[in-house]
Amino acid sequence: MNSVFGLIEQLRKSPHKMQQNYEEAMALYSLVLSRKPQNILEIGVRNGGSAILMAHALDHLQEEHVVVNRTIDAVDANGEIPESKWSHLARNRINLIRKNSPEGVPVKQYDLIHIDGNHNTKHVLADLNAAMRCCDVDSRIILHDANFPGVIEALEAFEISHAQAHVHYKWTVRTDREDNWGGQALITFKRRT
């Protein structure tokens, strides 16, 4: 795990600057290690830091012979990493889909979905609804910037309209920004009895 800290530091300072703080990045990395997802969806790529971090977690699992051939679909019409660098940086795990969400979200099953796109309430709700089409009871959805007002409003509306979803607010809280946009929300699903 020591190499994870170096990776996070590198991603926070590289041209692919990751916006998450250490606690958020470690929580995301740890979630990938513990859940061992077959398929990951990332909505909102920006500089690719989170997708690259998750790809490295999948590599760690493969080194331990836990998983093989796991992939990440990353949806962002304006992702800033040239596609030619994705395969090198993420060891051929990331499929960059250069489309806007929610329209560009593939219709297939995902075990883990990371949403960090547009923070407008209406857009977050649209991304959440697109993500719901790709989930089953064992899937997990993580929303970054859960302290942002538009994300909070969307999460509240989402939880009211989706009785099977349980939102765990403010999984981690960002402390290194004055605007306090950070934080993560984890969405799990209730099993039918």
Helices and strands as residue ranges (DSSP letters): H 2-13, H 22-35, E 39-43, H 49-63, E 71-75, H 83-89, E 94-97, E 112-115, H 121-132, E 140-144, H 149-161, E 165-168, E 184-189
